[in-house]
Amino acid sequence: MVGGEETSNKIAIMKGFPKLYISIIALLFLFLSLDCHAASTGIDSLFELPLDARSMGIGKVSLGILADSAGAFDNLLEGKKPGKWELSSLYANQLGELHYATLNLRRKNIGVSYRRLSSGELTERDLRGNETGRSFRYRNQGLVGRIGRSFGRMGLLLKGRIIQKGIEDGVLLGSLTPGLSYEISPVRVGLTFSNLIGGEISSSGGGSRTWNKELTFGLGFETGNFIAGIDLEAEFHDRGVEPNGLSAGIEWWIRNFVALRLGIMDDLRQAIGWGIRGENIQLDYAYLRHGELSNSHFVSFSWII
């Protein structure tokens, strides 16, 4: 009788899972109906791009603070390969003109990543759109180091970023971003203060560049092979704090082998993606749809070394 009751309970729980997933997805879309639009951050633009195709596929949602220092193999690494490093790479040719690539190395909650955004030969034009006879190349590259630590249910994160930008005049900037999270399984909430400390390190051009300070609140839900999350951002201005963006994403692993993903960043940008992984490798793909610009494809490859 006891065994029969346990079996009945398990069946009831399994039947309830689809309703739970549908409710979470509906809640995400309800949040996205709020009037929040992402703003251009200028200096931060390189770091607004995804670290890998998985991140883009779920709308670049952090899924809680410590997830920002995590990678593709979280479920596989946990309790199985605690001493291994994960190396991942990404390449995307956005708008047919911009080349974007990343290289990320991490172990548990320690990570470092390199990002580069560049263009081919561009023709300079004056204010009337006429060619000046000159050409130039755009280059933007950055380095990110991050470390996270858990203390029971609480997690802490510290991320440092350096960016080097240059067309004719170069500039080097740096910033520090702290983060805090709290988890009551299966829910995790987090808060980051982007660029709390930041400024210009060196510059060969005129004018001073500053980092935009942002406060991001994240809510993540994870149970088994299903993950969902929401990020709400606010940007600090001289006139106060204003909403900056709202994004949401979901990821569902089927038999821990194939993943399906959906991400929404605002009313103009939506992404879908998939992932396939084995014991030591993972391939991820994301398709970004933009309401006003050309659509983009992202492909990344990760492996445990």
C-alpha positions as CSV (number, residue, x, y, z in Angstrom):
1,M,0.0,0.0,0.0
2,V,2.8,2.4,0.8
3,G,4.5,1.8,-2.5
4,G,1.2,2.3,-4.3
5,E,0.7,5.7,-2.6
6,E,4.2,6.8,-3.5
7,T,3.6,5.9,-7.1
8,S,0.3,7.8,-7.2
9,N,2.0,10.8,-5.7
10,K,4.7,10.8,-8.3
11,I,2.2,10.5,-11.1
12,A,0.2,13.4,-9.7
13,I,3.4,15.5,-9.5
14,M,4.4,14.7,-13.0
15,K,0.9,15.7,-14.3
16,G,1.2,19.0,-12.5
17,F,4.6,19.9,-14.1
18,P,3.2,21.0,-17.5
19,K,0.7,23.3,-15.8
20,L,3.5,24.8,-13.7
21,Y,5.6,25.5,-16.8
22,I,2.7,27.1,-18.7
23,S,2.0,29.3,-15.7
24,I,5.6,30.4,-15.5
25,I,5.7,31.2,-19.2
26,A,2.4,33.2,-19.0
27,L,3.8,35.1,-16.0
28,L,7.0,36.0,-18.0
29,F,4.9,37.4,-20.9
30,L,2.7,39.3,-18.4
31,F,5.8,41.1,-17.0
32,L,6.9,41.9,-20.5
33,S,3.7,43.8,-21.2
34,L,5.0,46.5,-19.0
35,D,6.2,49.7,-20.8
36,C,10.0,49.2,-20.3
37,H,12.4,49.8,-23.2
38,A,16.2,49.2,-23.3
39,A,18.3,52.3,-23.8
40,S,21.6,52.6,-25.6
41,T,24.5,52.7,-23.1
42,G,27.3,53.7,-25.5
43,I,30.4,52.6,-23.6
44,D,28.7,49.5,-22.2
45,S,27.5,48.4,-25.7
46,L,30.2,45.6,-26.0
47,F,29.1,44.0,-22.7
48,E,25.5,44.1,-23.7
49,L,26.3,41.5,-26.4
50,P,26.0,37.9,-25.2
51,L,28.9,35.8,-23.9
52,D,27.6,32.7,-25.7
53,A,24.7,31.5,-27.8
54,R,23.0,30.0,-24.7
55,S,22.9,33.5,-23.1
56,M,21.3,35.0,-26.2
57,G,18.8,32.2,-26.5
58,I,17.4,33.0,-23.1
59,G,17.3,36.7,-23.6
60,K,20.6,37.3,-21.7
61,V,18.7,36.8,-18.4
62,S,21.1,36.3,-15.5
63,L,18.8,33.7,-13.8
64,G,20.2,34.9,-10.4
65,I,23.5,36.6,-9.7
66,L,25.8,33.6,-9.4
67,A,24.6,32.4,-12.8
68,D,26.6,35.3,-14.3
69,S,29.8,33.4,-13.5
70,A,28.4,30.0,-14.5
71,G,28.6,28.3,-17.8
72,A,27.0,25.7,-20.1
73,F,27.9,22.6,-18.0
74,D,26.4,23.5,-14.7
75,N,24.3,20.4,-14.4
76,L,27.1,18.2,-15.6
77,L,29.8,19.8,-13.4
78,E,27.9,19.6,-10.2
79,G,29.2,16.7,-8.2
80,K,30.8,15.1,-11.3
81,K,33.7,17.2,-12.5
82,P,34.4,19.7,-9.8
83,G,38.0,20.1,-10.6
84,K,37.6,20.7,-14.4
85,W,37.8,23.9,-16.4
86,E,35.2,24.9,-19.0
87,L,36.3,26.7,-22.2
88,S,33.7,28.2,-24.6
89,S,33.9,30.3,-27.7
90,L,31.4,32.3,-29.8
91,Y,31.3,33.9,-33.2
92,A,28.6,36.1,-34.8
93,N,28.5,38.2,-38.0
94,Q,25.9,40.8,-37.0
95,L,24.2,42.9,-39.7
96,G,26.6,41.4,-42.2
97,E,29.2,44.0,-41.2
98,L,30.2,43.5,-37.6
99,H,32.3,40.6,-36.4
100,Y,31.8,39.6,-32.8
101,A,33.8,36.9,-31.0
102,T,34.3,35.8,-27.4
103,L,36.5,33.4,-25.5
104,N,35.5,32.4,-22.0
105,L,37.3,30.3,-19.4
106,R,35.8,29.4,-16.0
107,R,35.9,26.9,-13.2
108,K,33.0,26.8,-10.8
109,N,32.4,30.4,-9.8
110,I,35.7,31.8,-11.1
111,G,35.9,33.0,-14.7
112,V,37.6,35.3,-17.2
113,S,36.4,36.2,-20.7
114,Y,37.6,38.2,-23.7
115,R,35.3,39.9,-26.2
116,R,36.0,41.6,-29.5
117,L,33.7,43.6,-31.8
118,S,35.2,44.9,-35.1
119,S,34.2,45.9,-38.6
120,G,35.7,45.8,-42.0
121,E,36.7,48.8,-44.0
122,L,34.1,51.6,-43.6
123,T,33.7,54.7,-45.7
124,E,33.6,58.0,-44.0
125,R,30.8,60.4,-44.9
126,D,30.0,64.0,-44.0
127,L,26.8,65.3,-42.4
128,R,25.1,65.3,-45.8
129,G,25.9,61.7,-46.5
130,N,28.6,62.4,-49.1
131,E,31.8,60.3,-49.1
132,T,34.9,62.2,-47.9
133,G,37.4,59.9,-49.6
134,R,38.6,58.5,-46.3
135,S,38.0,55.1,-44.7
136,F,38.4,53.7,-41.2
137,R,37.9,50.5,-39.2
138,Y,36.0,50.1,-35.9
139,R,37.4,48.1,-33.1
140,N,36.1,47.5,-29.6
141,Q,37.5,44.8,-27.2
142,G,37.0,44.0,-23.5
143,L,38.2,41.7,-20.7
144,V,36.0,40.5,-17.8
145,G,37.1,38.8,-14.7
146,R,34.5,37.5,-12.1
147,I,34.5,35.6,-8.9
148,G,31.5,34.3,-6.9
149,R,31.1,32.6,-3.5
150,S,28.2,31.0,-1.8
151,F,27.5,31.3,2.0
152,G,24.7,29.0,2.7
153,R,21.6,30.4,0.9
154,M,23.4,33.7,0.1
155,G,25.8,34.3,-2.8
156,L,28.2,37.1,-3.6
157,L,29.7,38.2,-6.9
158,L,32.3,40.7,-7.9
159,K,33.0,41.4,-11.6
160,G,35.7,43.6,-13.0
161,R,35.6,44.9,-16.6
162,I,38.1,46.7,-18.9
163,I,37.2,48.0,-22.3
164,Q,39.4,49.4,-25.0
165,K,37.7,51.3,-27.8
166,G,39.3,52.9,-30.8
167,I,38.5,54.3,-34.3
168,E,40.9,57.2,-34.6
169,D,41.3,58.0,-30.9
170,G,41.6,55.2,-28.4
171,V,40.2,55.0,-24.9
172,L,40.7,52.5,-22.0
173,L,38.1,52.3,-19.2
174,G,37.5,50.0,-16.3
175,S,34.7,49.3,-13.8
176,L,33.7,47.0,-10.8
177,T,30.3,45.5,-10.4
178,P,29.2,43.8,-7.1
179,G,26.2,41.4,-6.9
180,L,24.2,39.7,-4.2
181,S,21.8,36.7,-4.4
182,Y,19.6,34.7,-2.1
183,E,18.2,31.3,-2.8
184,I,15.2,29.3,-1.5
185,S,15.0,26.4,-3.9
186,P,13.7,26.4,-6.5
187,V,13.7,30.3,-6.5
188,R,16.7,32.6,-6.5
189,V,16.6,36.4,-6.4
190,G,19.6,38.6,-7.1
191,L,20.7,42.2,-7.4
192,T,23.7,43.7,-9.2
193,F,24.9,47.3,-9.2
194,S,26.7,47.6,-12.6
195,N,29.7,49.9,-12.7
196,L,29.4,51.0,-9.1
197,I,33.1,52.0,-9.4
198,G,34.3,53.0,-12.8
199,G,36.0,55.5,-14.9
200,E,38.6,56.3,-17.6
201,I,42.0,54.8,-17.3
202,S,43.7,56.4,-20.3
203,S,42.6,58.2,-23.5
204,S,44.4,59.6,-26.6
205,G,41.4,61.7,-27.6
206,G,39.5,64.7,-26.1
207,G,36.6,64.5,-23.7
208,S,35.9,62.3,-20.7
209,R,34.0,59.0,-20.9
210,T,32.0,57.6,-18.0
211,W,30.3,54.3,-17.3
212,N,26.6,54.2,-17.0
213,K,25.5,52.9,-13.6
214,E,22.7,50.4,-13.6
215,L,20.8,48.4,-11.0
216,T,19.5,45.0,-12.1
217,F,17.0,42.9,-10.2
218,G,16.9,39.2,-11.2
219,L,14.4,36.5,-10.4
220,G,15.2,32.9,-11.3
221,F,13.3,29.6,-11.1
222,E,14.9,26.2,-11.6
223,T,13.6,22.7,-11.1
224,G,15.1,19.7,-12.7
225,N,15.8,20.5,-16.4
226,F,13.6,23.6,-16.5
227,I,14.8,27.1,-15.9
228,A,13.0,30.4,-16.1
229,G,14.1,34.0,-15.2
230,I,13.3,37.7,-15.4
231,D,15.7,40.7,-15.2
232,L,14.5,44.2,-14.5
233,E,17.0,47.0,-15.0
234,A,17.0,50.7,-13.9
235,E,19.6,53.3,-15.0
236,F,21.0,56.1,-12.9
237,H,20.8,59.6,-14.4
238,D,21.5,63.1,-13.0
239,R,17.7,63.5,-12.7
240,G,17.2,60.2,-10.8
241,V,16.6,56.5,-11.5
242,E,14.6,55.5,-14.5
243,P,13.5,52.1,-15.9
244,N,15.9,50.9,-18.6
245,G,14.8,47.4,-19.7
246,L,13.0,44.2,-18.9
247,S,14.0,40.8,-20.2
248,A,12.8,37.2,-19.7
249,G,13.9,33.8,-20.8
250,I,13.3,30.1,-20.4
251,E,15.3,26.9,-21.0
252,W,14.1,23.3,-21.0
253,W,16.5,20.4,-21.3
254,I,15.0,17.2,-22.8
255,R,16.6,14.2,-21.2
256,N,19.6,16.3,-20.3
257,F,20.8,16.1,-24.0
258,V,18.8,18.7,-26.1
259,A,17.8,22.1,-24.9
260,L,15.0,24.4,-26.2
261,R,15.2,28.1,-25.4
262,L,13.2,31.3,-25.7
263,G,14.3,34.9,-24.8
264,I,12.6,38.3,-25.0
265,M,14.6,41.4,-24.4
266,D,12.1,44.1,-25.4
267,D,9.3,44.7,-28.0
268,L,11.9,44.8,-30.8
269,R,14.2,41.9,-29.9
270,Q,13.2,38.2,-29.4
271,A,15.4,35.1,-29.6
272,I,15.0,31.4,-29.9
273,G,17.7,28.8,-29.6
274,W,18.7,25.2,-28.9
275,G,21.6,23.3,-27.4
276,I,23.1,19.8,-27.7
277,R,25.6,18.4,-25.3
278,G,27.5,15.3,-24.5
279,E,29.7,14.4,-21.6
280,N,32.4,17.0,-22.3
281,I,31.2,19.2,-25.2
282,Q,28.2,21.4,-26.0
283,L,27.0,23.2,-29.1
284,D,24.6,26.1,-28.8
285,Y,22.7,28.1,-31.4
286,A,20.5,31.3,-31.1
287,Y,18.5,33.2,-33.6
288,L,17.9,36.9,-32.8
289,R,14.9,38.6,-34.4
290,H,15.0,42.4,-34.4
291,G,12.0,44.5,-35.3
292,E,14.0,47.2,-37.1
293,L,17.4,45.8,-37.9
294,S,18.6,42.6,-39.7
295,N,18.2,39.3,-37.8
296,S,21.4,37.7,-36.5
297,H,22.7,34.1,-35.9
298,F,24.9,33.1,-32.9
299,V,26.8,29.9,-32.6
300,S,29.0,28.9,-29.7
301,F,31.0,25.8,-28.7
302,S,31.9,24.7,-25.2
303,W,34.1,21.9,-23.8
304,I,35.5,20.7,-20.5
305,I,39.3,20.5,-20.5
